[in-house]
């Protein structure tokens, strides 16, 4: 896919009804499903935002993930999207996603064009309600990680997310729990949990965009 064509179609698709929780749950473990079913309504969940940042890179389309460092917290050592909790001086949840992306991976908010928002997702272990945004930059950003919050910056090829062979199931151990979960395994990186659930909905939207682009290109070749 050409970058410009994808962005054009994404703008359209993100303005339509979203795939929603059914596509998020595709990448959810049975443990998470049971956890969510047995929970009462969340009590004062902490609002937060993440950003799926697309950019062109030598003919490919990529987005950025981060590997969290090991620390005493529920998301220690996990792969996630750039993002974090809403602060009182943020001008809305979109501003949170942009601020956190600047803090964690050094992306200049003025260079990011946000084109839409995905379905909110509640994360029981941290009591966070996540607002995922989709944006892009016209050039590959110059990344600079915050060593306190980011162990490693991961630049993921969008085609790898779309490739069915990268959808796997793995045994995960975290906080003394052991469970079997769907995940994406890309270049040795295991992406699971809330991040995989958010990316699952995004993946479905991109697949719809790819179909629209292919149809448009085929119709363009019709005679007359």
N, C-alpha and C positions, 0 to 999 in steps of 0.2 A: 504494500500500500504506500502511496505517496503521502507524505506528511500533511500537506495542505488539504488533500482530499479527505483524509481521516478527520482532521479538525473540523472541516465543514460539516461532515456527516455527524460527528459527535455533538456539535451544537444543536443539530436537529433532533437527534435521538434523546439527548438529555432534557429536551423540552417536552418529551412525551411521557406518558405514565411509565414509571421505572419497573424493571423486572422484580425488584423488591425482595422481601425476606425469603421467598421460596428459593431464589437463586443464591442468597447468602447461605442458607441452610445446607446446600449441596456440599459445602466444604466444612460442615460442622460435625464434630464427633458425637457419638451417642451420649457420651458423658455431658457435653455441653447442652444437647437437646434436653436431657433429663433435668439438668441444672436449671434451665430456663423454664421448663414446664412446672417445676416444683417451687419456683420462687414466687413470692407475692409481688405485687407491683413494686418496682424499685423505689427505695426511700431516699429522696433527695440525691439522685444520681449526679455525678460531677460532669458538667458539660465539657466537651473537648472536640478538637477538630484534627483531621489529617488531610494531607494533600497528595493526590496522584498527579505527579508532574511529568508531562510528556515533553520530549525534545528530540530533534533530529540529530543523528550522529553518523556521519559517513555512509549515508544511504539507508540506514536503519532508523527505527523509531524506538526510543528507550524511555524508561521511567525509573525513578530512584527509590530504593529502599534503604533502610539502615539496619545494621546489626547493633543491638543494644549491648553495652558492656555488662559484665557480671556485677550485680549489686544486690543489696538486701531489699528486693521488691518483687512484685508479682510478674513483671515482664523482663526480669533479668535474663540476659543472654539471648533474647528472642529477636527475630527479624520483624520489622514493622515499617509502616509508612512514616515519613516525617510528620510530626504533630505533637500535640500535647493539650493540656487543660486550658480552658478559657480563663482569661484574666479580666478583672473588672474594667481595666482601661482599654480593652480590645473593642473595636468598633464592629461588633458582630462576630459570628463564628468563622466567616471567611477570613477576617483579619487575624484570627487566632491561627488558622492554618498557614497563612503567609508569614506571620511572625515566627512561629515555631520552625518553619522551614528555613528561614534565615538564620535562626539561632543554631539549629542542629546541623545544617549542611551548607550554610553560607549563600543561599540563593537570594538575590536581590528582589524584593517584592515588586518593585517597579517594572521588572522585566517579565513578570508572570501575568498571563491573561487567564483568569478563571472563567470557565465556560459552563459550569453546571455543578450540580450536587447530587450525590447518591443517597440511598436510603440510610437513615440513621440506624446505628447498631448499639445495643446495650451489651456491656461486658461485665458479667457478674463478679469475677474475682476482684476487679478494681472498683466496681460500682461507677464506671464511666459510661456516659452516653456519647457516642462518637458521631460527629458530623463529617462525612467524607466529601471533599471537593475535588473537582477535576480541573486542571489547568495546563497551560503549556508555555514554553518559551520558544522563540523562533531560532535560537541558537543554543548549542550545548552550554549549560551553565559552567562556571568555574566553581567547583565545589570546594568547600572548606569545612571540615568536620569539627564539631565541638567535642573534644576528647572526653569531657565529663559525661556526655550523653550518648556519644556514638563511638562504637569500637571500629566500625568499618562502613564505608559507603558502598552500596551495591547498585550498579547500573545494569538494569534488567532489559533485555531485548523483548519488546512487546510480542514478537512472534513466538518467543518461548512460552509466554503466558497462554497464548492461543493454541499451542500444540498439545493435543490430547495426551501424547506420550509422557508429558511432564506432570500429569495428574496422577498422584500415587496415594498409597495409604501406608502409614508408618506408626510404629509404637513410640509413644512420647512419654517421657517421665518429667514431671514438673511439680514442685512443692509437695513431694511425697506421693503424688498420684501417678498412676500408670494407665494409659488408655491408648486405644487404636484410633487414628484419626485420618481423614482425608487431608492431603496437603499438595502443594506444588513443590516439585524438586527441580530446581533450575541451577545448573552449573554447581552442583553440590550443596546448594543452599536449600534448606527445608523451610518452606513458608506455610505456616499453619495458624489455626486459631482465628482471632478477629481479623487479622490482616488478610488471610486467605478468603475469609467470608466476604470482606469488602471487595477484594479483587475478583471474586467469582461473579458478583453482580456487574462489575465493570467489564469483565471478560465477555459476558453475554451481550452487553451493549456494543462493544467493539466488533463482535461477530456479526451483529445486525448491520453495523456500519460497513463491514467488509462485503456483505451480501448486496447492500445498496450500491456500493462503488462498482462491484462486478457487473451488476445489472445495468448501471449507467454506462459503463464502458462497452458492454455488449451491444446495447441499443445504439451507441454512437457509431458502431461499425455497420449498422443496417443500411442497405442501399436506399436511396431516395430520401 
